[in-house]
Amino acid sequence: MSLVLMYVKSMVGYMIVALPFYIISRIIFLKKKQKRIKVINELLMLIFVLYIVGLASQTIVPDWDMGIITDTGEFYFNIHLSNEISKVNLIPFHTLYQYFFETNTNVSDWSSVSLLNIIANFLLFSPIGFFVPLIWKKCFSFKNVFFLGLTVTCLVEIVQLFIGRSTDIDDVMLNTIGVIIGYGIFSLLNLILVKLPHKKLLQI
């Protein structure tokens, strides 16, 4: 659980920094386009954009550190584009097999890193499957959301090749399944609301 909290804190930090930039740029955009402001739609957009920032911070932003050297008082800022423990796996189910059968802390232990990695891969991308069809009507179909999710996850893994992070085909599968789960939740809620009088999930 402490590992999850560490990632969440890191994501929130990036979100807080991005928040004022998004609000200012969105206000300028709406005024320029002279669009009518719909509070609920804007709130959904805000949540989705902040989520994307948080997602990027944990997937495609390289590890970095900064500070001041105690002895000299000199400021430093380092970006790490390599990592000795990073790996590349292009064999489907290889990593999942290790999680289930080979690691010392496999998924039978609910506090294990293996289980946390699997759950994180599901949850991290599921909001894409939920928010994209909710906000953009053109992406309402399962096919559009599926291919969008697959494309995004593939691009993330490709970028990770160059920033010192592990690249794994199993992550692509888990992330895409996460997108599908998000879309399933959206579809279920949309189906329930459509059956009610004058109710439907809002879309921009």
N, C-alpha and C positions, 0 to 999 in steps of 0.2 A: 504493500500500500504506500509506503514511503517513496518508492520509485515512481508511482503514478502521481503523487502529490508534487514531486520534483518537476515532472514534465508539465503538469498543469500550471505550476507557478511560473515556469519559463514561458509558456504560451500566454499567460495573462500579462506578463511584463511587456511582451511585444504588442499585444492588443491595446494596452493602455497608451503606449507610445503612438500607435497608429490612429487611435480614436479621434484626436483633434484634427489630424490631417484629412481624414475621411470626411468628417462633418463639414469642414471648410470647403473642401473640393466639391462635395455633394451640393451644398448650398449654392455655390457659384454655378454649377452645372444646371441646376433646376431653374435658377434665375435667368441664365442665358437661353435656355430652351423654353422658358416661360411655361413650364409644366405645372399643373395643379398638384399640390402636395397632398398625398394620402398618408396619413400618420401610420396606419398599420403596415402599409407597403414599405414605407421608409424604415420602419422599425425592423421589418424582416430583412431588408437590404443591409441594414447596419449590422445585424446579428451575423448574416452570412459573410459579409466582408471581413468582419473581425475574426470569424472562424477561419476563413482562408488565410488571413495573416498568421493566426496561431498554427494552422496546418503547415504553412511554408516554413515557419520558424523551427519546426521539429523535423522537417524532411529535406528541404533544399537550401536552407541557410547553413553555411559552413560553421563549424565550431570556432569560437573566437574568445579572446580574453583581453582585458585591458586593465591598466592600473598605473601606479607610480612606483618606481624602483626606490626602495627605502634608502639605500646608500647614496644614490646620486640625485634623487628627486626628479628623475627623468620620467616623462610619461611614455607609456608603450601601448601599442595596439597590435595584436597578432591574430592572423587568420590561419587556421590549420586546414590545409587541403589534403592531408594524408593522415592515415591512421594505421598503425601496425596490426590492429586486431580486426580491421575491416576485411570483408571477404566478398567474393562474387559466386553466386550459385545460380546456374542456369538449368539445373535438373529439377523438374517438377516433383514436389512432395519430399525432396531430400531433407530440407530443414525441418519440415513438419514431422518426418520420421524420427529425426534426432530429438525433437521436442518430446515426442510420445514414448520413445523406446530407448534412447541412448544417453540422454543427459542425466546428470546426478540429481537435478531438480526438475523433473518432468511435470507434465500437466496433472499428475495425480496429487501434487502438492499445490493447494489453492493459493499459496503465497509465493509460488515459484516464479522466476523470471520467465520461464518458458510459457507458462499460462498467461502471464501479464502481456507478453509479446503478442500472443494470439488474440487476446481480447482487445488490446490496443489497436492492432491492425484492423479488426472489425469496426471498432467504434470511431477510429480517427477519420475514416472516410464516409461513414454512414450519413452524416449531415448533407453531403453532396447529393445523395439520392433523395433526400427529403426536401431540401430547400430549392434545388434547381427546378423541378417541375412545379413547385409551389409559387415561385417567383416569375418564371418565364414560361408562358403558355406553349411556345414552340417546342419546348423540351418535355412536354407532358408524357409522351409515349415511353414505354419501357425500353424500346430499342435505342432511342436517343440518349436516355439516361445511362443505359448500359455501356454504350460505346464511348460516351463522355467519361464515365468513370474509368473504363479500361484505358483510355488514352491518357488521362491525368495520372493514373498510377504508373503506367509505363514511362511517361516523361519524368516522373519523380525518381524512379529507379535509375533511369539513364543519367540524370543530373547527379545522382549520388555516386556514380562512378568517378566523378571528377572533383568531389569535395570531401573525400576521405570517409565516406559512409559506406556501409555494406549494401550491395545490390543483390536482390534475391527474387527469383521468379515466384517463389511461394508467397512473398509479400504482395506481389501483383494479384495473385489469386485471392488472398485474404482481403486485401483492400477492395477489390472489385465486388466480392461477396458482401462486404460492408456497405458499399454503394447500393447494391440490390436490396439489402435489408432496409436501408433508409427509404428506398423507393416503395418497398412493401408497406412500411408504416404510413407513408404519405397516401398510398392508394387506399389503404384500409380506412384511414380517417376521412378521406375524400368520399369514399363510398358511403360511410355512415352519415356524413353531413348532407350529401346529395339526397338521401332518402328523407331528410327532414324538410319541411316547407321553407323555401327561400334560403336555404343554407348551402354554401359551397366554399371550399378553401379559396382564399383570395389569391389572385394572380395579377401581376403588373401587366 
